[in-house]
Amino acid sequence: MRRLNPAANATTRQVEVLVDFTGEKQPRLAGLYAEGHIETSSAESLTLPATALVREGDKSLAWRVKDGKIQKVTLALGDRDPRTGDFVLRDGLAPGDQVIRHPNALLKDGQPVQAAAAPAPTKAAAKDAPSPARN
């Protein structure tokens, strides 16, 4: 199977599937209709956006934030999700690890980092907030 449409047609409840035929005998018509069952499976995995990847030669790396410092981590990548563009991670990061999503070339291993604090509410926002109820 080459492609399975992720949504069914709301009216016909049909799902478009593109398949490749193998072997010497090939159908001579395009757009054939078929009826059948498709077996699928799913698996949970960590993914990483392409923007967080750093390439060094044939290595794939990411910058992980741990204990207030950044660390360069070597990754083992799986397939790329064709819908999101994210890469499946086979090894290198664990659930809950924080990574820098848009690293630049100026980062250094062991460099201290601090997470940005949420902006304080402005006076206009505080003024528009409901006042506490009075008894």
C-alpha positions as CSV (number, residue, x, y, z in Angstrom):
1,M,0.0,0.0,0.0
2,R,1.4,3.4,-1.0
3,R,-1.0,5.7,0.8
4,L,-4.2,5.5,2.9
5,N,-6.3,8.6,3.1
6,P,-6.7,9.5,6.8
7,A,-10.4,10.4,6.5
8,A,-13.4,8.7,4.9
9,N,-15.7,10.5,2.5
10,A,-18.5,11.8,4.7
11,T,-21.2,10.9,2.1
12,T,-20.0,7.6,0.8
13,R,-18.0,6.5,3.8
14,Q,-15.3,5.3,1.4
15,V,-11.6,5.6,2.0
16,E,-9.2,6.3,-0.8
17,V,-6.2,3.9,-0.9
18,L,-3.4,4.0,-3.4
19,V,-1.7,0.7,-4.0
20,D,1.2,-0.5,-6.2
21,F,0.9,-3.8,-8.1
22,T,4.0,-6.1,-8.2
23,G,4.9,-8.7,-10.7
24,E,4.6,-8.9,-14.5
25,K,0.9,-8.7,-14.8
26,Q,-0.3,-5.1,-14.3
27,P,-3.9,-3.8,-14.7
28,R,-4.2,-1.7,-17.8
29,L,-6.9,0.6,-16.2
30,A,-6.5,3.4,-13.7
31,G,-9.0,4.3,-11.0
32,L,-10.2,0.8,-10.2
33,Y,-12.5,0.3,-7.3
34,A,-12.1,-2.6,-4.8
35,E,-13.7,-3.7,-1.6
36,G,-11.7,-5.1,1.2
37,H,-10.3,-4.8,4.7
38,I,-7.1,-3.0,5.6
39,E,-5.2,-4.2,8.7
40,T,-3.4,-1.5,10.5
41,S,-1.4,-1.1,13.7
42,S,-0.2,1.7,15.8
43,A,2.7,2.3,18.1
44,E,3.7,5.0,20.5
45,S,7.0,6.7,20.0
46,L,8.9,9.9,20.7
47,T,9.1,12.3,17.8
48,L,11.2,15.4,17.2
49,P,10.5,18.3,14.9
50,A,13.0,18.7,12.0
51,T,13.8,22.2,13.3
52,A,15.3,20.7,16.5
53,L,17.7,18.5,14.6
54,V,21.4,19.4,14.1
55,R,23.3,17.5,11.4
56,E,27.0,17.0,11.7
57,G,28.2,14.9,8.8
58,D,26.2,11.7,9.0
59,K,25.2,12.2,12.7
60,S,21.9,13.6,13.9
61,L,22.0,15.5,17.1
62,A,19.8,17.6,19.4
63,W,20.4,20.0,22.2
64,R,18.9,18.7,25.5
65,V,18.3,21.0,28.5
66,K,19.2,19.2,31.7
67,D,20.1,20.7,35.2
68,G,20.2,24.2,33.8
69,K,22.8,23.4,31.1
70,I,22.5,22.3,27.5
71,Q,24.0,19.0,26.3
72,K,24.6,17.8,22.8
73,V,22.9,14.4,22.4
74,T,23.4,11.9,19.5
75,L,20.2,10.6,18.2
76,A,19.1,7.4,16.4
77,L,16.3,8.4,14.0
78,G,13.6,6.3,12.5
79,D,11.2,7.3,9.7
80,R,9.9,10.8,9.1
81,D,6.2,11.2,9.6
82,P,4.9,12.3,6.2
83,R,2.0,14.3,7.7
84,T,3.8,16.3,10.4
85,G,7.4,16.2,9.2
86,D,8.6,15.0,12.6
87,F,11.2,12.3,13.0
88,V,10.6,9.2,15.1
89,L,13.3,8.7,17.7
90,R,14.8,5.3,18.3
91,D,17.4,6.4,20.8
92,G,19.0,9.4,22.4
93,L,16.1,11.1,24.3
94,A,13.7,10.0,26.9
95,P,10.1,11.0,27.6
96,G,10.1,14.4,29.4
97,D,13.4,15.5,28.1
98,Q,13.4,19.2,27.1
99,V,15.1,20.1,23.8
100,I,15.9,23.4,22.1
101,R,13.5,23.6,19.1
102,H,15.4,26.1,17.1
103,P,19.2,25.7,17.9
104,N,21.8,27.9,16.4
105,A,25.5,27.4,15.7
106,L,26.6,29.5,18.7
107,L,25.5,26.9,21.3
108,K,28.2,25.1,23.3
109,D,28.0,21.9,25.3
110,G,27.6,22.6,29.0
111,Q,26.4,26.2,28.4
112,P,24.1,27.4,31.2
113,V,20.5,28.2,30.2
114,Q,17.5,29.6,31.9
115,A,13.9,29.0,30.9
116,A,12.1,32.2,30.0
117,A,9.5,33.2,32.6
118,A,5.9,33.9,31.6
119,P,5.3,37.6,31.1
120,A,3.8,39.5,34.0
121,P,0.2,40.7,33.4
122,T,0.0,44.2,32.1
123,K,-1.9,46.9,34.0
124,A,-4.7,46.9,31.4
125,A,-5.1,43.1,31.8
126,A,-5.1,43.5,35.6
127,K,-7.7,46.3,35.4
128,D,-10.0,44.2,33.2
129,A,-9.9,41.2,35.6
130,P,-13.0,40.7,37.7
131,S,-12.8,42.0,41.2
132,P,-13.2,39.6,44.1
133,A,-16.8,39.1,45.3
134,R,-17.9,41.2,48.3
135,N,-20.3,39.9,51.0
